[in-house]
């Protein structure tokens, strides 16, 4: 439960926390005066899907915790089929570590969990970054069956992480080159890696996305009660969760700054890690009640 | 035509440039290694409508030029009834000063002129910031007759700059307080002020906005040929030019970052001058081909 000196996701050892009969895998590294930053991962992603070009600069000013939710990587338990279920595990994990308040970086599915955490236990979040994600009731969220995504996912040439270059990045030379560099960075860690997620993980998480698309009552109204300073980050050419979902998020959250990158898809934060970390650091370093940074 | 040492819009002397039989009023101040920044003003705004909390920090790293287009403030000539006409004056002014390339900050109507400059003479712009503005073919651009704006414009209690607090800022306590501070900053300059614009200016500029709402052919297609690194800035609660116009701008420009502020209206850059200047400075200081900063 202590921090390590290896302030990189390439080298930080995987740790394990037992809570309520489950074992959660995580990595905790970094140092500095900033509040601890919990990073919540995307669909099927494990600890090894966090880009060190994003996590490591952030860890130079604060402790960073990467977390495998239940049933992901080396965490035990079943993958929940609802976002609320995954949120319960994230809260149990933080409780187990004795963390009462932290900052949160939620990417894609992780950004949904962050929203649900902010609703279910507002006090546990100080500031949050929602990258490439969507509000409840959003549209076209992770429809892997649509042709623009299925053509990549069903292409046998896209093995392992290779498919991420296609579906997280825009179909331009510049974005694809950034995607290739991203994949190379994910491969820098050579030991103590998580097993990749299988179809059971994908199935459960997709069910949770389908449930997240449904809403009752006034659309997006729940966001108006989330007052945490929030930075919403997106790429204009996100095929997995289209950018209008970030517009809705940031328009309806009362205290959110919206930052959208050109020539970028779902993985905009991994395409522009230097820029993203600069903005994220400025945002997280602020003590203002306003999200403006 | 030389720069001054008074690097503030509160104290910089107004200068005059004769070109083609017209006299353009302007102020030029600041110093530093950055490329010169031309600031293009909003509807009916004069040199005295530039917030020193925005211009002065920018002028600490570069020369800043504020410019009265034809028929505005102490510039002679007729106010054009088209954006193309105003753009011709801006180009003639830069030619008269011998400026071949500069950065541009265009706010509202000024952001339209910046787009037209980028089309008419791409080489004259290096990087541009488009704040609170809209693409050709945008929607609900400066319809002062709509009730949400008319109620403020027709209220006899809103005299002089006072109305700007109502129409440039959101109807919240925090935004209105920021608006009041903005107005106070505009009043810090006590001498050598421009005369305020009259109804003839408003009429001509509104005609230009009506023309700008019209488009032929594929909507927003012209933006795809504007490759300049661009920063698009808006407030989520802009009643004068709704935020969706900035979405369209930034989505269709191939190389634009979008930054949108919460709790802010048309004058988001004046509501958060410290944040805006930090981002603008970082953006303008970049030599990258990408707008990401």
Boltz contact constraints between the chains, C-beta under 6 A:
constraints:
  - contact:
      token1: [A, 236]
      token2: [B, 251]
      max_distance: 6.0
  - contact:
      token1: [A, 251]
      token2: [B, 236]
      max_distance: 6.0
  - contact:
      token1: [A, 255]
      token2: [B, 262]
      max_distance: 6.0
  - contact:
      token1: [A, 256]
      token2: [B, 262]
      max_distance: 6.0
  - contact:
      token1: [A, 258]
      token2: [B, 260]
      max_distance: 6.0
  - contact:
      token1: [A, 259]
      token2: [B, 259]
      max_distance: 6.0
  - contact:
      token1: [A, 260]
      token2: [B, 258]
      max_distance: 6.0
  - contact:
      token1: [A, 261]
      token2: [B, 292]
      max_distance: 6.0
  - contact:
      token1: [A, 262]
      token2: [B, 255]
      max_distance: 6.0
  - contact:
      token1: [A, 262]
      token2: [B, 256]
      max_distance: 6.0
  - contact:
      token1: [A, 262]
      token2: [B, 291]
      max_distance: 6.0
  - contact:
      token1: [A, 272]
      token2: [B, 292]
      max_distance: 6.0
  - contact:
      token1: [A, 275]
      token2: [B, 292]
      max_distance: 6.0
  - contact:
      token1: [A, 275]
      token2: [B, 293]
      max_distance: 6.0
  - contact:
      token1: [A, 291]
      token2: [B, 262]
      max_distance: 6.0
  - contact:
      token1: [A, 292]
      token2: [B, 261]
      max_distance: 6.0
  - contact:
      token1: [A, 292]
      token2: [B, 272]
      max_distance: 6.0
  - contact:
      token1: [A, 292]
      token2: [B, 275]
      max_distance: 6.0
  - contact:
      token1: [A, 293]
      token2: [B, 275]
      max_distance: 6.0
